[in-house]
Amino acid sequence: LSILRPPRPTPLYSSAASDVYKRQYQRRVHGIQKMTEKKQISVIKSLANTGSNLQASAAQPNNSPVVLAQLPPQVQEGAQGKGTLYYEDLMIHEIQGAKKGIYNITGRGLQPVNERTPLARLKNMGKGLYLDRQENLKRQGLSPEADLYDFKLMIVITMYNENMEELKDSMKGIILAVSELQKMYQIQSQEVGIFLIADGFAPIKQEFLDKMKEFGFYDESKIDQEKYIVMENGKRKDYKSSIKWTDEELKATPTNNILHLFQCANCSSTLGNDIRQEIIPYNFFFGIKHLNGGKLDSHFWFFKGLAEYLNPHYCFLIDIGTQPLENSLSRLIHYMDENPHCGGVCGEIEVDPSSAATMCGLEYYLVATQFVEYKISHFLDKAFETFFGFVSVLPGAFSGYRWSSIKGDPLTNYFKGLDKENLTAFEANMYLAEDRIMCLSIVTNPVKKDYLMYIPGAKAITDPPKALSVLLKQRRRWINGSNFASFFVLANFTSLWSAQHSFGRKMTLTCLFLYQVFLSLLTFILVGSAYATFNTFLFEEFPYTDPWGWQNMVSNLYILLLFFTLIWSLCKSVESSIFFYGLTAFFMGCLTLLMLYTTYKYFFKDFGSNLSSYTFYLVLLLLLSYALPILLNVCRIGHLLIFMVGFFFYLFLSPLYINIFVIYAFCNTHDVSWGNRPETTAVGAKDQADKAKKKQTLLEDYKEFRTFMLIFWIILNLAVGYAMPRLSKTGQDQFVFIFAMYVVFVIAFKLLFSTIFTFQSYCCLDCCERPISVIPSIQFPHCQSRPAALAMSIENYSKYQPIELQERTGAGAMDSVIYGRQNHTFSHSLHYLI
């Protein structure tokens, strides 16, 4: 065994993947070399035993006649038909007498989920594979996994009224990820569940349901027509808009809703995608909430219902239409496997530039601008936060969590936003960014020492908003949610010191939180700061002469555009104001080009004298904050031409982000809706008149909060925007100097640590594979037909005694393997086992 060398690897997906296999093989061989002969034999035996167990479990499909005979009649019929398995209506109820926030998933009559259903069998199968994995670790003399779980991975896709094409995009990436997890990281497909949760019957298009039925994921005939469907002439006319509850159910359920759940076990459908690789059968669940309750309510069903029941190791969140790219989702999960204190991860969300209609259309420029914005936010912001181990927000469109890290208080805090009727205006805005609240709860958990990570290169592409109205509503939600959630995080960051982190980690996180105080203040006065910067450079290059000078007129035009935007945001709806916002963005873009010219002239007109000016270093750092992250990550950009075009329009439309989006957000802090989706909730037995009255009272309170908040925000930005240029003109530079140094500190701090992390990611993240000697399952990186190779390995192992091991591991035997000759010696079998 001491002379084992790996043969040339056959790439399955990419050269990077084959390099992983090669390193893993070398480390496993190195681990065996250091063992005694007796230990070597015991390791080989344990590998062979585990392989036979896995082969036996894989030989019996989930929908075999023997298993189906044990299922209830309604389940048998679906399974023997198109492979769709239907469950009785599921509901979530709060466990009586338990700690608040503990829920369970049951049947409609509060009966436990039938243990003979495929959902229960899937849980038992996952538990069996988990026990096999721990036993294998024990046989190798290694420590078992720290987490206790019954199921390896649950992936949820949330949808509202999207079409089948968007589901196909998401499923294409997930199907390939299931294959990667099994082939590269030995996570069996039986341990992975894919859940699509639709937010109510009403928004779903009939064409979507027809397609789902065609693929075998949906069967309307299984739904109780009397309870849930309005029939006319023997055909469905509509779905019922309310549910009749018993008194017991009304007291028990926190959702006032029902989930219709379908399962397709051992599914091999590509949903029409062109996937050339072999499809590994996967478990697909299609759940439809009978009534619409919002995206957060869909996550409530997933986490508090299905995940509580299955007890997974990891939960992964994906928005419909978001497509994980090759080696992305699997890489995130593998990172958490390698790092037991990683509570959550996210990859890089990349805007799909091909989604724009034409090169000359407005859609293209909006999409290209968002492409650049997403890139810079990951290269700079996410990289900076990851250096400290706290990513302030893991985006719900593409992120994963360790179940043991979010179970309990983090999830309780995450779902507080569902109780909108009892939230103040501040809390309602704060819970627009509920994922930020959960991230803080994970890091400050008093019984754990978890951190959060962003993994560069793990990409997922998404379809961005193309219409300006949709983009405005999205940014209103993002800006208000992040602002108020950031205030909450900063007010509660001291709870970090009660967590189990090391002293050094607590100190670095404290530095990060203190820095975010300065950053939040700068964000709050962003509009005033932008005007002050524009005015300062304008009058540096073109000194003030008289009130009717063109310089003064341009400065007043800037103020006028800000004033009109403020009035329009307060009085007009977005849909009726698109032309105004577009025209304002164009004029402000022209003013931005003027500011770029004055900045250039300031730098190069008298370059030598400006080197000693604090303004020089301020502008230099501002330019570096854009240029350096891009240069360091140029190989990760991908669509370089789109990026170059988009970067110009990103600069041109920067006032859209700095001024229009921010003003619109602060003028609408009373609006705590999702924005692009109607806010209809499960109604059931609730009195609609009382509910409408309470909603109107809340709206009045929220508008009062908006009034005081807006006045305070306007006064603060007026003070900054008016005072700085005037002080600079009168020679009182000490105040301007203090503000400039403040901005320099904010930019330099972020730039420094994001750059360090970028170098770190190139050097370390690609080398963090776990040594093969501790991987708790058999590796098959190089063989084309894995089951046959496994059978051959076990068969050959039984033919040879330990004493023959020494005779058959000579140079000649190993050389026959290296050069590809089919010599069925024990060494050849050992290659496949290792």
N, C-alpha and C positions, 0 to 999 in steps of 0.2 A: 504493500500500500504506500510505502514511502516514495515510490517513483511515479505515482499517478500524475498524469498531466491531462488537462482538458483538451478534447478535440476541437476543431474549428467549429464555432457555433453557427447554426443556421438561423438567420434573422427571421422572426415571425412578423414583426411590425416595422421595426426601424433598426438602424445600426446602433442607436442608443440603447434599445431594449436588449440587443444581443450582447452589448458590453456589460449590461447588468447581469445577464446570465453567466458571462465569463467570470466576472468578479465573484459572484455567488458560488460558482463551482470551485474556484480556487480557494475561497475561504473555508468551504466545507472540507476540502481535501486537507488543507492546513490544520483544521481542527482534528481530523482523524489521525493525522501523522503524529500528533502529540499524545495520543492515547496509548495505553498499554494494549497488548494483543488481546487480552481478555475483554477489555472495554470495547475494542474495535468489533469483536464478534457480537457483543450484546447490542451495539448500536445497529449493526446490519440486521440482526434479528428483529429489532423493534421496527425498523423501516419496512421490512418484509411483511410483518404482521399488520402494520397500519395500512400498507398497500392492499393487502387482501381484503381488509375490512372496507376500504373505500371502494374497491372494485365490486364487492358484493352489494354494497348499498347503491352503487350506480347501476347495477344490473336490473333492478326492479323499478320501473317507471312509476310516477306518482298516480297515474290514472289506470293502473292495471286492474283487470276484473276482480282479482282477489281483494284489493283494497276497496274498490267500489262497492263490493257486496256489504261492507260494513257501514256504508253511508246512508243517511236518510233518503227517502224516495226522491224528494225534489232536487237533491244534489246529484243522485245517480243519473237522472234524466239529462241534466245539463252536461255532465261530464261525458256521457256516451254520445251526445249529439255533437255540437261544435267545440266541445272542450270548455264551455263556459259554465262555471259553478256559481250558483246563486245561494245567498244566505238569507235567512229571515231578517227582517228589518233590524238594523243595529241602532242602539241609542247609547248615549253616555249619561251615566248617572253618578251623582256624588255619593261616595260610600258613607253610609250613616254611622255616626259615632266616631269617624276617623278624623285625622288632622285636616283642617281646611285646605282645599286644593288637591285632595286625593280623589281620583275618579276611576271608574271602571267601565269597560264596554260590555254590554249585555244585549240580549234579544229584546224585542219590543215589550214583552211582558215582564221586564226586569229579570228574565231568566238568564243564567250563565250561557256563554257561547258553547254550543254543542261540541264536546271534545272529539266527536267523530267527523266534524267538518274539515275540509282541506286546510282551512286557516289554522286549526288546532294541530293537524298533522304536520303542517309545515313548521310550526313552533317546535314540536317534538323532534322532528328530523334535525332542525338546527341545534337543538340541545344535545342530541346524540353526537353530531359532528364536533360540537364544542368539547364534550367529554373526551372524545377520541383525541382531540388536539392536546388537551391537558395531560392525558395519559402518555401520549407520545413524548411530550416534554419531560415528564417524570422519568420515563425510561432512559432518556438521554442524559439524565442527571442535571436537568435545567429547571429553573424556577417556573412555575405556572404563570399564566397571564394574571395581571393584577385585577382586571375587571371580570365580574361574573355576569354572564349574559346567556340568553337562550337562542338568539338569532343574530347573525353577523351584521347584516346591512339592510336598512330600509331606505328606499329612495322615494320621495314624494314629488309629484308634478301637480301644481295647482293651476286650475283653469277657470275661466269665466264664460266667455262666448267665442273663444278662438276657433279657428277652422282646423281641419284635419292636417293641412300642410304643416302647421306649426307643431302639432303633436308628432308628426313624422320626423321633423327636424330634431326634436328632443330625443325621441326614441332611437334614432340612428346612433347618436353618441352614446346613449345608455346601453344599447345592445352590444356595441363594440366594447364598452367598458366592462360588461359582464364577462365577455371572453377574455379580456386582459386580466381581470382579477383571478380567473381560474387558471389561465395558462402561465401567468407571470408571478402571481402571488399566492396561488394555491387556495383561494377562497372559492368554494364550490358554488355552483349556480343555485343549488338548493338552499343556500344560506343567504340569498339575495331576493328581496321582494320589491317590486316596482309598483307604486301606488299612484294612480291618477284620480284626483279628487275634484269633481266638478261642483261649482258653487250654485247649486239649484237647477231644477229642470227648466224654469222659465227662460233663462238666458241662452240655453244651449240651442243651437240650430239643428233642425231636423236632419239636414244632410250629414251632420256630424254623427248623430245617433245611427243613421242608416249605415254609415261606413263602419262604425264600431260593431254593429251587428254582423256586417259582412266579414269582418276579421275574427268574429267569434268572441268578442269582448262584452257583448250586451245582448240581452234577451228580454224584451218588454213584456212578453207573456208571463214571465215569472212574477211581475209586480201585481200586488193585490188591487184589482180594478175597483172594487167597491170602496176601498179606503183612500186610494190615491189618485184615481183617474176619473175624469168626467167623460162618460160614454154617450154617444149619439148614434143611433141606428147600428149598434154593434161595433162601432169604431171609436177610437179615441178622438175626442174633441179638444181636450186640454187636460193639464195636470191640476189637481186640486190645490188651491192657494192657501189652505189651512189644514191643520191636523187636529183631530179630536183626541183629547187626552183623558185618561182616567185621573182621578184625584191623586192616586199613588204615584203615577208617572209625572204629573205636574209638579209634585213636590220634589221628586228625585232628580229630574233631568235639569242640567244647567243650560241646555241648548235649545229646548223647545223644538227639536228637529229630529229627523229620521235619516239614516244613511242606507241607501240601497247599494249593496256591495256584490260585485261579480268578480269571479276569478277565472283566469285561464292558466291552468297548470301545465308545465312543460311546453310552453308556447314557443314556436319556432318562426312565427310570422315576422317579416321585415316591415310590415305596414306599407308595402309598396316601395320601400327604399332600395336603391341599388347597392347592396352590400355583397361584395364578392367573396368575402371570407366566410368560413364555416360558422353558422349560427349555433351557439350553445343554448339549449332550451332554457327559458327563463320563466319566472313566476310573475304574472301580470294581474293587478287588481284594478278594477274600475269602480270607484265609489261615487255615487251621485247623492248629494244632500237634497232632500226633497224641496226645501225652501232655501232661498238665497240668504247668506249671512255674512259674506265678505271673505277676503283672503285669510285674515287672521283667524276667523272661525273655522276655515278649512284646516289650518295648522292645528287648531284646537282638537279637531276630530283625529288628525294624524297622531299628534303627540299624546294627548290625554286619553285617547281611545285605543287606537291600533298599536301604538308603540308601548303603551302601558301593558297591553295584553301580550305582545310578542317579546318584550324585554330585549331590544336589540343591543348590539355593541355600538353601532354608529347609525346616525340619522342624517340623510342628505337631502337638501332642499334645492329644487330646480323649478324655475318658472317655465310654463309651456312656451315653446318657441326658442328657448335657450338650448343650444346644442354643445355638449362637452366635446372637445376635440380629442384626437388620439393621445393616449397616455396622460390624460388630464385628471379625470375623476378617479381613476385607479391610483394615480400618483398621490392625490390628496389622502385617500384612504390608507395607502401604504405608509405615508408619513405619520399618521396617527398611530398606526400599528407599531412603528419604530419608536415613537415617543409617547409613553404612557401618560405623561403630564400635559399633553397637548389637548386642551378641551374643545378646540374648534379650529377649522381651517377654511380658507377660501382661496380660490385661484384668481386668474385674471379674466375679467369679462371684457370681451372685445366686440365692438360694434361691427356688424356685418356691412361692409361698404357696398356690397352688391345689391343691397336692399333699396338703394336710391333708384329713382325712375330713370332720369336722363342726366347727362353731364351738364346741361344748361338749366335744369330745373332748380327751383328753390329747395326741393327735397334733398337734392344731392349735397348742397352746401350745408344744410342743417345736419345731415348724416355725417359728412366729412368732419364737421366741427366737433360733433360728439365723439367721433372716432379718436380725434386728437385729445379731447378732454379726458376720455376714459384712460388713454395711455398715460398721460401725464399724472393723473390722480393715482394710478397704480405705481408708476416709477418713482414718484416723489412721496405722496402721502402714505400709501400702504407700506412702502418700503421703510419709511421713517418710523411708523408705529410698530412694525414688526421687530425692529431692532430692540425695542424695549419689552416685547412680549405681550403687547396689548393693542390689538387692532380694534379701533373704536366701534366699527360696524362690520359685521360679516354679512354681505348682501344676500338677501333671501333668494335671489335669482340663481346663485351658484355657491353654495357653502355647505359644510358638513360639521356635525357636532358629535362628541362622545356622549352617549346617553347617560352614563353615570355622572357626567359633569353638568348636565342641564336639568336632570331630574330633581324635583324639589323646588327650592326657592327661585332659581333662575327661570323656570317655566312659569311659576306662579306670577312673577313680576312681568314676564313676557305677555301674559294674557290679561293683565289688569285693564288693558285698553278695550276689552270687550264690554266692560260694564260702563258704557258711555253715559248712562243716565245719572251716575253718581260721581262723575269726574268734574273737577274744576276746569276752567279754560286753559290754565297752565298745564294741567295733567293731560287734558285731551290733546293739546298740541304736542306734548312730550311723547305720548304714546303713538303718534304718527311714525315715530322712529323706535318702535318697541324692540327692535333687534339691538339697538345701542344699549338699552336698559339690560337686556339679557347678557350682553357681552360684559358689562360691568359686574353683573351678578356672578358670572363664571369666574372672573379673575379675583373677586373679593370673597369667594366662598370660604367660610371660616374653617371648614373641615378638609379643604383640598389646597393644592398649590398649582392649579392649572394656568396655562397661558394660551394665547391665541396667535395664529400664524397666517401669513400670506405667503403662498408658494409661487414664485415667478415661473412662468413657462407653462403652468397648468391652465390652459385657456378654454374658454367657452365663448361661443359667438352668440349674440343676441340681436333681435330686430329692434332698433331704437324708434322713438317717436319721430314721425316725419312731418306732422302738422304742427305749426307753431302753437295752436291752441292746446293741443295735448301736451306739448313740451312745457308750456306755462303752468298747467295744472300739476304736472309731475314735479316741477321744480318748487312750486309753492309747498307741496307736501314735504319734499326733501329738505328745503331750507328751514321751514318752521319746525319740523320734527327734529332736525339735527341741532338747531339753536337751543330749543328748550330742553332736549335730552342732554345736551352738553352742559347746560346749567345744572341739571340734576346730577350728572356724573361728577362735576366739580364740587358740588355741595356734599357729596357722599363718598368721596374718594378716600377719606380717612378710615373707612371700613376695611381698606386694604391691609392695614396693620394687624387685623385680627385673623387674616388668612395664614396658611401654613408655608408661605414663601420664605426663602432665605432672607437674611437681613440685606444682602446686596441687591437682590431682586426688588425688595420693598423700597430701597433707596432709589433705584433707577426708575421704578414706576412712579414714585413720588415726584421725581424731577419731571417726568413726562406730564403728570397732571398739573404741576405748577406751570409748565410751559403752555399747556392748553388754556390756562387762565388768560395768559397774555394773548394767545391766538384768538380766543373767543372775543376779547375786547376789541381786537383789531377787526374781526369779522363784523362786529356790531356797528362799527363806524366806517364800513367799507365805502359807502356811497360818498360821504363827506371827504374821505381820504383821497378817493379818485379825483374828485373835483379840485381839491387843493393841489394835487400833483400836476394836473393839467394846467391850472392857473399859474403855478410857480414856473414851469418850463416855458409857458407861452410868454410871460412878461420878462423872463430872463433873456429870451432871444429878441422879442419885440417890446421894448420898454413902453410903459404907459405914457401917453402924450396928452390926450384930452378925452372927455367923456364920450365924444362921438367918434373916436378912433376905431378902426376895424377890429383891433385887438379886444377892446372893451365890448364891442358888439358880439364878437364870437364868444367871449366869456359869458355874456348875458344870455346868448342863445342856449348855451349848455344848461344854465339855471332854468330857463323857460322849458326846455325839454323835460327836465326832471320834475318840474311843477305839473306839467300836463300829464306826465305818466302817473303821478300821484293821484290827480283828480280822476283820471280814467280808471285807475285800478279800484277806486272807491265807488264809482258810480255806474260803471258799464260792465256788462258780462264779457267774458273772454271771447266767445264766439262772434260777438258783434264788434269786436275791437281789433281784429287781426290786422286789418289794413293800417290802423294807427300804430300798433306796436311794430309792425314791419317797417313803416316809414321812419319811426323814431329810431329804430335800431340802425337804419341806413345812415341817417344824419349823424348819429353818435359815432358810427364807424368812421365817417369822414373826419370827424373831430379827433378820433384816435390816430388816424394817419398823420394829421397835423402835429399831434403830440409826439409821434415817432420821429418826425422831421426835426422838431425843436430839441428833442433829446439827442439826436445825432449831431446837430449843430453845437449843442452844449459840450459834447464830448470832444469833438475834433476841431472846433474853432480855435480853442486855446488849450490844447491837450496838456501841456506841461503845467500850467497854473492850476488846472482842475484836479491834478493828482492829489493835492493836499486838501481838497474839499470833501466834506462828509457826504455831500450829495453825489459825488462821483462814485464812492463806494456803495452807496445805496442803490444806484442805478445798475452798477456792475453786478451786485448780488442778485438783483431782480432778474437781470438777463441770464445769469448763471443758473438761477433756479429753474429756468426753462431749458437752457441749452445743455447743462451738464447731465441731468437725468436722461435726456434724449440720446446724447452721445454714448453714455455708458450702456444703454439698452438698445442700441441701434439694431443689433442682431435679433432682438425680440419683437421688433415693430411689425415685421411681416409685409404689409402693403405700404411700401416706402413712398410710392408716387402719390397714393391717396393721402398719406400722412403729410407730405410736403404741400400739396394743394390745400388740405384741411388746416394746416398750421397757419397759412396766410389768412384764411377766413376765420380761424379761431382768434387771431389778433384783431381782425377787422370787426368781428362780432363780440369782442370781449365786453363792450358796454352792455350788450344784451344780458350777459351773465352777472356783471357787476352792478348794473343800475336797474334794468327793467325787471329781471327776475326777483331781485331783492326787494324792490319797492312793492311789487305786486304781492309778494309773500307777506310782508309786514302789514299791508292794507287788508289782508284777508286772514288774519289770525283767528277770526271767529268761525272760519270754515274749516272744520276738522274732518271733512269727508275724504274718501279715497281720491275723488277728483274725476277720474275717467270711468267710474262705475256707479250706477245708481245705488243709493244706500237703502236697500230693502232688507229687512231682517225677518227671521222666523217669527210668525205671529201667534199661531196656535190659539190659546184661550185668553190671551191678553186683551184688555179693553182698549180698543183703538182710540176712542175719544180721550181717555185719560192719558194715553201715551202721547197723542198729538199735542195735548195741552202742556204736558211736561217738557216736550221737545221745544215748544215755542218759548217757554220760560227759560230753558237752558240757552236758547239762541240769543235771547235778550241779554242774559248775563255775559255770554261770550262777546257780544257786540260792545258791551260796556268795558270789558277787559281790553278789547281791540282799541277802543278810543284812547284809554290812558297809556297803553303800550305804544301806540303810534305817536302820540304827543311827545312822550319821553324820547323815542327814537329820532324823531325829527329835530328836536332841540339839540340832542347830542351831535348829530351829523351837521347841523347848521353851525354849531360852535367850531367844529373841526374845519369844515369847508370854508368858513368865513375868516376865522382867526389866523390860520397858518399863512395864507398869502399876504395878509395885512401886516402881520408881525415881521415877515421876511422883507417887505417893502420898507418898513420903518427902521430896519436895522436891528431889531430885537431878536437876534438869531438864536438866543439860548433856548427859547421854547421850541423853535423849529429843530434845533440840534438834538434836544431831548427826544422829540417825537421821531426824528430820523434814526437815532440810535436804537430806539425801541423797535422800529420796523426792521432795521439791520439785524438785530438780535433774533427776531422771529424767523426771518428768512435764512440766516446763516445756520442757526441751530438745526432747522429741518434739513437743510441742504447737506450739512456735515454727516448726520447720522443716516440719512437715506443713501448717501454715497458709500458709507462704510458697509451698510447692509447689502448694497448691490455687489460690491466686491466679494463679500462674504457668500452671497448666493451663488456666484460663479465658482467659488473655490470649494464650498462645503455641501450645498444642497444636492449636487450630483454625486457626492461620495458618501451619502448617509445610508446606504443600503445595509440592512441587517446581515451579519455574518451568517452564512448558510448553516453553520453548525447549530444555530438556535432556531432555525425555521422549523416549525412543528408539523411538517408534512413532507411528502416525497416530492422531489424536483424532477421535472421532465423538460428541461430547456432545449434539448437538442434532438429529440426523437420525433419523427413525423406521426407515428401511430402510437399514441400513448397507452391505450389499453393493452395492445399486443406486447409492447415493450414491458409493461408491468407484469403481464402474465409470464413472459419469458424470464424476467428477473426472478420471480418467485419460484418458477419451475426449476431454474438452474440452481437456485440457492438450495433447494431440497436435494439435489444430486450430489453436492459436495460437502464433505465433512470439514470441520475447522482445520484439521491437519493438512488438508489439501490446499488450503488457502495460501500457505507459504509457497507451495510448488507452482501454483498457477498465477502468481503475481510477479513473475519475472519480466525482464525487459522484452523478451520475444512476445509474450502474451499481450503486454500493453501496447507494443508497437503495432500489433495486428489491429488493435482498436484505432490507434491514431491514424493509420493509413486506410481505414475504411473496410478492411476485409472482415467478413462476417464469421468471426471465430467465436462460437458460443461458449466462452469460458466464463468462470465466475467473475473475472475482472470486467468482462464486457457487461455482464449483468449488473455489477456494482456501479458502473458508469451511469446506468439509467436510474438506479436506486438513489444515487447521490444527486 
